[in-house]
């Protein structure tokens, strides 16, 4: 895996480049405003300077195993080499973990290893990570399994002191989330649901992680 050489530290004038990897919820599928949760969260932190650029690579139904196979190539393609060399671009990696591991029968141990592999690789590249966990399903059995999956992901992040957003814990039983999910074709939210995920992300310290708010 290529390494990133020692580079100048970003400054308050540096552009912030978010490289985001995840599944269909990262892409905002089903959102009439086509913003998804990431677009809403970034818009909240953008500010008058408009320093934040977002480069997303979303794949529907992606498992953690598939993400662990592709993350390096997709991140490398989206890095600014000049920005790394002179400190003019502050790179940040968002990982939006889906619930496809549950549907694919991947064990919790394997899911943990897959995420750990990605995070350890990002650490070697000195690229800060922010991880957003899988969302609840309309199916109660799936949601129960997603809770276990999210707890496993959260533990992997906690051990590495990486921010993690437990979306399933924040959304299960939430009236607005469940009503939005129920009226949206497919097992994904609409505008209201994406707004709720963005709220959870922002209140989990997204702005502090970006350095755009305290």
C-alpha positions as CSV (number, residue, x, y, z in Angstrom):
1,X,0.0,0.0,0.0
2,X,1.4,3.4,-0.9
3,X,2.4,5.7,2.0
4,X,1.9,9.4,2.4
5,X,5.2,11.2,3.1
6,X,5.5,13.7,6.0
7,X,3.7,16.8,4.9
8,X,3.2,20.3,6.3
9,X,0.4,20.6,8.8
10,X,-2.9,22.0,7.4
11,X,-3.6,25.6,8.3
12,X,-6.9,27.5,8.8
13,X,-6.7,28.5,5.1
14,X,-6.3,24.9,3.9
15,X,-9.2,23.4,1.9
16,X,-10.8,20.4,3.6
17,X,-11.3,17.4,1.3
18,X,-13.7,14.8,2.6
19,X,-13.3,11.4,0.9
20,X,-16.4,9.5,1.8
21,X,-16.9,5.7,1.2
22,X,-20.1,3.8,2.0
23,X,-23.3,2.3,0.7
24,X,-26.5,3.6,-0.8
25,X,-27.4,5.7,2.3
26,X,-24.2,7.6,1.8
27,X,-25.4,8.4,-1.7
28,X,-28.8,9.6,-0.3
29,X,-30.9,7.2,-2.3
30,X,-34.6,8.1,-1.8
31,X,-33.9,11.7,-0.8
32,X,-36.0,14.1,-2.9
33,X,-33.4,16.8,-2.2
34,X,-30.5,14.6,-3.3
35,X,-28.4,15.6,-0.3
36,X,-28.4,12.6,1.9
37,X,-27.1,12.9,5.5
38,X,-23.6,13.8,4.3
39,X,-24.7,16.7,2.2
40,X,-26.8,18.1,5.1
41,X,-24.0,17.7,7.6
42,X,-21.4,19.3,5.3
43,X,-23.8,22.2,4.5
44,X,-24.1,22.9,8.2
45,X,-20.3,23.2,8.6
46,X,-19.4,24.8,5.3
47,X,-19.4,28.4,6.4
48,X,-18.9,31.5,4.3
49,X,-15.4,30.4,3.1
50,X,-16.8,27.3,1.4
51,X,-13.6,25.4,2.3
52,X,-15.1,21.9,2.2
53,X,-15.0,19.7,-0.9
54,X,-16.7,16.2,-0.9
55,X,-15.6,13.3,-3.0
56,X,-17.9,10.4,-2.5
57,X,-17.6,6.8,-3.7
58,X,-20.8,4.9,-2.7
59,X,-21.7,1.3,-3.7
60,X,-25.2,-0.1,-3.1
61,X,-25.4,-3.1,-0.8
62,X,-21.7,-3.1,0.0
63,X,-20.4,-5.3,2.8
64,X,-17.5,-4.5,5.1
65,X,-15.5,-7.1,3.2
66,X,-16.1,-5.4,-0.1
67,X,-15.2,-2.0,1.4
68,X,-12.0,-3.4,2.9
69,X,-11.0,-4.6,-0.6
70,X,-11.6,-1.3,-2.4
71,X,-11.0,1.5,0.2
72,X,-7.3,2.0,-0.5
73,X,-7.6,2.4,-4.3
74,X,-10.6,4.7,-4.0
75,X,-8.9,6.9,-1.4
76,X,-5.7,7.1,-3.4
77,X,-7.6,8.2,-6.5
78,X,-9.2,11.1,-4.6
79,X,-6.1,12.4,-2.8
80,X,-4.6,15.8,-3.8
81,X,-0.9,15.1,-4.2
82,X,-0.1,18.7,-4.5
83,X,-2.3,19.5,-1.5
84,X,-0.5,16.8,0.5
85,X,2.9,18.2,-0.5
86,X,2.3,21.8,0.5
87,X,-0.4,21.4,3.2
88,X,-3.0,23.3,1.2
89,X,-5.5,20.4,1.4
90,X,-6.6,18.8,4.7
91,X,-7.8,15.3,3.8
92,X,-10.5,13.6,5.9
93,X,-12.0,10.2,5.5
94,X,-15.7,9.4,6.2
95,X,-16.7,5.7,6.4
96,X,-20.4,5.1,6.2
97,X,-20.8,1.4,7.3
98,X,-24.0,-0.3,6.0
99,X,-26.0,-3.2,7.2
100,X,-25.2,-5.5,4.3
101,X,-23.0,-7.7,6.6
102,X,-26.2,-8.8,8.3
103,X,-27.9,-9.7,5.1
104,X,-24.8,-11.4,3.8
105,X,-24.2,-13.6,6.9
106,X,-20.8,-12.1,7.6
107,X,-19.8,-12.9,11.2
108,X,-19.3,-10.1,13.8
109,X,-15.7,-11.2,14.2
110,X,-15.1,-10.8,10.4
111,X,-16.9,-7.5,10.3
112,X,-14.7,-6.2,13.1
113,X,-11.6,-7.3,11.3
114,X,-12.7,-5.7,8.1
115,X,-13.2,-2.3,9.7
116,X,-10.0,-2.7,11.7
117,X,-8.1,-3.3,8.5
118,X,-9.4,-0.1,6.9
119,X,-8.8,2.0,10.0
120,X,-5.3,0.7,10.5
121,X,-4.6,1.4,6.8
122,X,-5.8,5.0,7.2
123,X,-3.7,5.4,10.3
124,X,-0.6,4.3,8.3
125,X,-1.5,6.9,5.7
126,X,-2.1,9.5,8.5
127,X,-5.6,10.2,7.2
128,X,-8.1,11.0,10.0
129,X,-11.3,8.9,9.9
130,X,-14.9,9.5,11.0
131,X,-17.2,6.4,11.1
132,X,-20.9,6.4,10.8
133,X,-22.7,3.1,11.7
134,X,-25.5,1.3,10.0
135,X,-29.1,2.5,10.3
136,X,-32.2,0.6,11.5
137,X,-34.3,-1.5,9.1
138,X,-38.0,-1.8,8.7
139,X,-37.6,-5.4,9.8
140,X,-37.2,-5.8,13.6
141,X,-35.0,-8.9,13.3
142,X,-32.6,-7.2,10.9
143,X,-32.5,-4.2,13.2
144,X,-31.7,-6.4,16.2
145,X,-28.7,-7.8,14.3
146,X,-27.7,-4.3,13.2
147,X,-27.5,-3.3,16.8
148,X,-24.9,-6.0,17.4
149,X,-23.1,-5.1,14.3
150,X,-23.0,-1.4,15.3
151,X,-21.7,-2.3,18.7
152,X,-18.9,-4.3,17.1
153,X,-18.0,-1.4,14.8
154,X,-18.1,1.0,17.8
155,X,-15.7,-1.1,19.8
156,X,-13.2,-1.2,16.9
157,X,-13.3,2.6,16.7
158,X,-13.2,3.1,20.5
159,X,-10.0,1.1,20.7
160,X,-8.5,3.4,18.1
161,X,-10.0,6.6,19.5
162,X,-11.8,7.3,16.3
163,X,-15.2,9.0,16.3
164,X,-18.2,6.7,15.8
165,X,-21.9,7.5,15.3
166,X,-24.3,4.8,16.5
167,X,-27.1,5.7,14.2
168,X,-29.1,2.5,15.0
169,X,-29.1,3.4,18.7
170,X,-30.1,6.9,18.0
171,X,-32.9,6.1,15.6
172,X,-34.6,2.9,16.9
173,X,-38.0,3.9,18.3
174,X,-37.8,7.4,16.9
175,X,-41.3,8.3,15.7
176,X,-40.2,10.5,12.8
177,X,-37.6,8.0,11.6
178,X,-40.0,5.0,11.7
179,X,-42.8,6.9,10.0
180,X,-40.4,8.2,7.3
181,X,-39.0,4.7,6.7
182,X,-42.6,3.3,6.5
183,X,-43.7,5.6,3.8
184,X,-40.6,5.4,1.7
185,X,-40.3,2.6,-1.0
186,X,-37.4,0.4,-0.2
187,X,-35.7,0.0,3.2
188,X,-34.2,3.4,3.3
189,X,-35.2,6.8,4.6
190,X,-36.5,9.9,2.9
191,X,-35.8,13.6,3.6
192,X,-36.8,13.4,7.3
193,X,-34.7,10.3,7.9
194,X,-31.6,11.7,6.3
195,X,-32.1,14.9,8.3
196,X,-32.1,12.8,11.5
197,X,-28.9,11.0,10.6
198,X,-27.3,14.3,9.8
199,X,-28.4,15.6,13.2
200,X,-26.8,12.6,14.9
201,X,-23.6,13.1,12.9
202,X,-23.3,16.8,13.8
203,X,-24.0,16.1,17.5
204,X,-21.3,13.4,17.5
205,X,-18.7,16.1,16.9
206,X,-18.5,16.2,13.1
207,X,-17.6,19.9,13.2
208,X,-14.9,19.4,15.8
209,X,-13.4,16.6,13.8
210,X,-13.3,18.8,10.7
211,X,-12.0,21.7,12.7
212,X,-14.8,23.9,11.5
213,X,-16.6,24.3,14.8
214,X,-15.9,23.7,18.5
